Amino acid sequence: MTRVTRRQFIGWTAAQLMAAAAFLEACRRVETASPAPAPPPDPTQPPPTRPPQATPAATAPPPPPASQPTAAPAASRPPAGYPDLVVVRNGSPEQMVQRALATLGGIERFVHRGDDVIVKPNLCVSHQTYEYAATTNPWVVGALVKLSLEAGAGRVRVMDMPNSGTAEEAYVRSGIREQVEAAGGQMEFMSTLKYVSAEIPEGKDLRRMEFYDDVLKADVVINVPIAKHHQLARLALGMKNLMGTLRKGPRGQIHSNFGQRIADITSRIRPALTVVDAVRILTANGPSGGNLNDVKKLDTIIASPDIVAADSYAATLFGLQPDDVPYIKAAAAMGLGRSDLRSLNVEEINFA
């Protein structure tokens, strides 16, 4: 064994200490250059929000053209690019309905996929066919059912409560049941158990009535009156047709202050679309009629999301002005729509 002197041992130890110091200094420099690991996220705190990044001008999407239609606003006035009201003449009922809706922006503007849709025609009597112009033209109703289903409606029901006879008789005699079922819709008999007392918040004279509950709850109500003379209301048009959503007994109180109360009812129902059937109009002895001499064939359809505008134009078919019909005047005064035809964008289409 080799003997180590004191001097040699001290020198060796010093060399080892210097090497260890150099190693520790190198480790310190590495730790200083590397960032400390981030602490684990706190599950009680929301995640940080990434700041928005500016889109380079070269890749930014161009703005839509000024003429491109936009989604319908809450008010009755249609979006830019669509007319307020469409009048179509001299085609078949189906052709005229299809053209009117296409011109208004398509049924998809009013009916969306999965919607529960109620179509409300006028089935005033159970003993007459549509030729007598007391009930809505069946092909007009069928065309609206078909269009709604093509737009993806979850279901489409058609209903009314006639003034005379039973609903079943009226559905069959009018021809409406056949056309609705052929289009894939359902005829509903309005059960007396489904009427509910509901407030009319905007009513001026009528503050509460018994409405058919399904009409109040429907996603979309399409109002399809026939244009005809009425002995008390002067004309039976879109707003008057909404009386069929009321319980048959209490609805009699509407006849007091008729014009204002019809407008009050309209403020509660608010159809998404009104399509006035003027294929045949009843010019006298309405609303039931019964004499073909009182019927005038016009082959006309009027369509608008504004029920007041639709009724206002329909009044002119009888040689009247909107203010000549009390409920039109009252509804316009309540702001439920517009009756000044000169201020409306009306598009008229003639198939002939």
C-alpha positions in Angstrom: 0.0 0.0 0.0 1.4 3.4 -1.0 1.9 5.8 1.9 0.2 9.3 1.4 1.8 12.2 3.0 0.0 15.0 4.8 0.8 17.5 2.0 -0.5 15.1 -0.7 -3.8 14.5 1.2 -4.4 18.2 1.6 -3.8 18.9 -2.1 -6.1 16.1 -3.2 -8.9 17.3 -0.9 -8.7 20.8 -2.2 -9.0 19.6 -5.8 -12.1 17.7 -4.9 -13.7 20.7 -3.2 -13.0 22.9 -6.3 -14.6 20.4 -8.6 -17.7 20.2 -6.4 -18.0 24.0 -6.4 -17.8 24.1 -10.1 -20.5 21.5 -10.5 -22.9 23.4 -8.1 -22.3 26.7 -10.0 -23.2 25.0 -13.3 -26.5 23.6 -11.8 -27.3 27.1 -10.4 -27.0 28.6 -13.9 -29.2 26.0 -15.5 -32.0 26.6 -12.9 -31.7 30.4 -13.4 -32.1 30.0 -17.2 -35.2 27.7 -17.1 -38.6 29.1 -15.9 -40.1 27.6 -12.9 -42.9 25.1 -13.6 -46.4 26.6 -13.4 -48.5 25.7 -10.4 -51.5 23.3 -11.1 -54.7 25.1 -12.0 -57.2 26.0 -9.3 -60.5 24.3 -10.1 -62.4 27.0 -8.2 -61.2 29.7 -10.6 -62.6 30.3 -14.2 -60.1 29.6 -17.0 -58.2 32.6 -18.4 -59.8 34.2 -21.4 -57.7 34.4 -24.6 -57.5 38.0 -25.8 -59.2 38.6 -29.2 -56.9 38.6 -32.2 -57.3 41.1 -35.0 -58.3 39.5 -38.3 -55.9 40.6 -41.1 -57.7 42.9 -43.5 -56.8 40.5 -46.4 -58.8 37.6 -44.8 -61.7 39.5 -43.2 -65.1 38.4 -44.7 -66.7 41.0 -46.9 -69.9 42.7 -45.6 -73.2 41.5 -47.1 -74.7 43.4 -50.0 -77.1 46.1 -49.0 -80.0 44.4 -50.9 -79.5 41.1 -49.0 -82.6 40.4 -46.8 -82.1 40.0 -43.1 -84.1 38.2 -40.4 -87.6 39.4 -39.7 -87.8 41.9 -36.8 -90.3 41.7 -34.0 -92.5 44.5 -35.5 -95.0 43.8 -38.3 -93.0 45.8 -40.8 -91.0 43.2 -43.0 -87.3 43.3 -43.4 -85.7 45.2 -46.3 -86.3 43.5 -49.6 -89.7 42.0 -48.8 -93.0 43.7 -49.6 -95.5 44.5 -46.8 -98.3 42.8 -48.6 -98.7 40.6 -51.7 -101.7 40.4 -54.0 -101.9 37.5 -56.5 -104.6 37.2 -59.2 -105.9 34.8 -61.8 -104.2 31.6 -60.9 -105.3 28.4 -59.3 -105.7 28.6 -55.5 -102.5 26.6 -55.0 -100.5 28.6 -57.5 -101.6 31.9 -55.9 -100.8 30.8 -52.4 -97.4 29.4 -53.4 -96.5 32.6 -55.4 -97.7 34.9 -52.6 -95.6 33.1 -50.0 -92.5 32.9 -52.2 -92.8 36.7 -52.8 -93.0 37.3 -49.0 -89.7 35.5 -48.5 -90.9 31.9 -48.4 -93.0 29.9 -45.8 -89.7 29.3 -44.0 -89.8 33.0 -42.9 -92.8 32.1 -40.7 -92.6 28.3 -40.1 -89.5 26.7 -38.7 -88.5 23.1 -38.2 -90.4 21.4 -35.4 -93.0 24.2 -35.1 -96.5 23.4 -33.9 -98.6 25.2 -36.5 -102.4 26.0 -36.3 -104.2 27.0 -39.5 -107.4 28.9 -38.8 -109.9 29.0 -41.7 -113.4 30.3 -41.6 -115.9 27.4 -41.4 -119.0 29.5 -40.7 -121.7 26.9 -41.7 -121.9 23.2 -42.0 -124.5 23.0 -44.8 -122.8 24.7 -47.7 -119.9 24.0 -50.0 -117.2 26.5 -50.6 -118.9 27.8 -53.8 -121.2 29.8 -51.6 -118.3 31.8 -50.2 -119.3 31.4 -46.5 -116.3 29.1 -45.9 -112.6 29.3 -46.8 -111.6 27.8 -50.1 -110.3 24.2 -49.3 -107.4 24.4 -51.8 -106.1 27.5 -50.2 -106.0 25.8 -46.8 -104.5 22.6 -48.2 -101.7 24.6 -49.9 -100.7 26.3 -46.6 -100.7 22.9 -44.8 -98.4 21.5 -47.5 -96.0 24.4 -47.5 -95.8 24.4 -43.7 -95.0 20.7 -43.6 -92.4 21.1 -46.3 -90.7 23.8 -44.2 -90.3 21.1 -41.4 -93.3 21.9 -39.1 -93.7 19.3 -36.4 -97.4 19.1 -37.0 -100.0 21.2 -38.7 -103.6 21.3 -37.4 -106.6 23.0 -38.9 -109.6 23.9 -36.8 -112.7 26.1 -36.4 -116.0 26.2 -34.6 -118.9 26.8 -37.0 -121.9 29.0 -36.1 -124.3 26.3 -37.3 -124.2 22.5 -37.4 -121.2 20.5 -36.1 -117.6 20.9 -36.8 -117.4 17.4 -38.3 -120.2 18.3 -40.8 -118.5 21.6 -41.7 -115.1 20.0 -42.2 -116.5 17.5 -44.7 -119.1 19.7 -46.4 -116.6 22.5 -47.0 -114.1 20.2 -48.7 -111.4 21.4 -46.2 -111.0 18.0 -44.5 -110.2 16.2 -47.8 -107.6 18.8 -48.8 -105.9 19.1 -45.4 -105.6 15.3 -45.0 -104.3 14.9 -48.6 -101.6 17.5 -47.7 -100.6 15.6 -44.5 -102.3 17.8 -41.9 -104.7 17.1 -39.2 -108.3 18.3 -38.6 -108.9 19.0 -34.9 -112.2 19.2 -33.2 -112.1 22.0 -30.7 -112.8 20.4 -27.3 -114.8 22.4 -24.8 -112.2 21.2 -22.2 -109.4 23.2 -23.9 -110.8 26.7 -23.4 -109.0 28.9 -20.8 -109.7 32.3 -19.4 -106.9 34.5 -20.5 -106.1 38.2 -20.0 -105.9 40.6 -22.9 -103.2 43.0 -21.6 -103.5 45.5 -24.5 -107.2 45.4 -24.7 -109.0 48.8 -24.6 -112.5 47.5 -23.9 -112.1 43.8 -23.5 -109.7 42.7 -20.8 -110.3 38.9 -20.5 -111.9 36.2 -22.6 -112.0 32.4 -22.9 -109.6 31.4 -25.7 -108.8 28.0 -27.2 -105.6 27.1 -25.2 -103.8 25.4 -28.1 -104.1 28.6 -30.2 -102.5 30.6 -27.4 -99.7 28.0 -27.1 -99.0 27.3 -30.8 -95.6 28.3 -32.2 -97.3 29.6 -35.4 -100.9 30.7 -36.1 -101.8 31.1 -39.8 -105.1 33.0 -40.3 -107.0 32.1 -43.4 -110.3 34.0 -43.6 -112.6 34.2 -46.6 -113.5 37.8 -47.6 -117.2 38.4 -47.1 -119.9 40.7 -46.1 -121.0 40.7 -42.5 -124.2 42.3 -41.3 -122.8 43.5 -37.9 -119.1 43.9 -38.6 -119.7 45.2 -42.1 -117.0 42.8 -43.4 -115.6 39.5 -42.1 -111.9 39.4 -42.8 -108.8 38.4 -40.9 -109.4 40.0 -37.6 -113.1 39.0 -37.5 -112.0 35.4 -38.2 -110.2 35.3 -34.9 -113.5 35.1 -33.1 -113.4 31.4 -33.9 -110.7 31.0 -31.3 -113.2 32.0 -28.5 -115.6 29.8 -26.6 -118.8 29.8 -28.4 -121.1 31.1 -25.6 -119.0 33.9 -24.2 -118.0 35.1 -27.7 -121.4 36.7 -28.0 -120.3 39.6 -25.8 -118.0 40.7 -28.7 -121.1 42.1 -30.4 -121.2 45.0 -28.0 -118.7 47.6 -29.2 -117.9 45.2 -32.0 -115.0 47.1 -33.7 -112.9 47.8 -30.6 -113.5 44.3 -29.1 -112.4 42.6 -32.4 -109.3 44.7 -32.3 -108.7 43.7 -28.6 -109.0 40.0 -29.5 -106.4 40.6 -32.3 -104.0 42.1 -29.8 -104.0 38.7 -27.9 -103.7 36.3 -30.8 -101.3 38.0 -33.3 -101.2 35.5 -36.2 -97.7 35.2 -37.8 -99.4 35.3 -41.3 -102.7 36.2 -42.7 -103.8 34.9 -46.1 -107.2 36.3 -47.2 -109.1 34.0 -49.6 -110.7 36.2 -52.2 -111.1 33.4 -54.8 -114.8 34.0 -54.3 -116.1 36.8 -52.1 -119.6 37.1 -50.5 -120.9 40.5 -51.4 -124.2 40.5 -49.4 -126.2 38.6 -46.8 -123.2 37.5 -44.9 -121.8 35.9 -43.0 -123.8 32.8 -43.9 -124.9 33.7 -47.4 -126.7 30.9 -49.3 -127.4 32.6 -52.6 -124.9 32.2 -55.4 -126.1 35.6 -56.8 -124.3 37.2 -53.9 -121.0 35.5 -54.8 -118.4 37.2 -57.0 -115.5 35.2 -58.3 -112.3 37.3 -58.1 -109.5 34.6 -58.1 -107.4 36.7 -55.7 -105.2 35.9 -52.8 -103.9 38.6 -50.3 -101.1 37.7 -48.0 -99.2 39.6 -45.3 -97.6 39.2 -41.9 -99.5 42.4 -41.0 -103.2 41.4 -40.4 -104.3 45.1 -40.4 -102.7 45.6 -43.8 -104.3 42.4 -45.2 -107.7 43.4 -44.0 -107.3 47.0 -45.2 -106.5 45.8 -48.8 -109.3 43.3 -48.7 -111.8 46.0 -47.8 -111.1 47.7 -51.1 -112.4 44.6 -52.9 -115.8 45.7 -51.6 -115.4 49.3 -52.6 -114.6 50.4 -49.0 -111.7 52.1 -47.4 -110.0 50.7 -44.2 -111.6 53.4 -42.0 -115.0 52.3 -43.2 -114.5 49.0 -41.2 -114.6 49.8 -37.4 -112.3 47.0 -36.3 -109.6 47.9 -38.9 -109.7 51.5 -37.7 -109.5 50.5 -34.0 -106.6 48.0 -34.6 -104.6 50.6 -36.6 -105.1 53.1 -33.7 -103.8 50.5 -31.3 -100.7 50.0 -33.4 -101.5 46.4 -34.3 -100.6 47.1 -37.9 -100.8 49.6 -40.7 -104.0 50.6 -42.6 -102.6 53.4 -44.8 -102.3 51.5 -48.1 -100.3 54.4 -49.7 -97.5 53.9 -47.2 -97.3 50.1 -47.8 -95.0 48.3 -50.1 -97.6 46.3 -52.0 -96.6 43.8 -54.7 -99.3 42.8 -57.2 -98.9 39.7 -59.4 -101.2 38.6 -62.2 -101.0 35.2 -63.7 -103.2 36.1 -66.7 
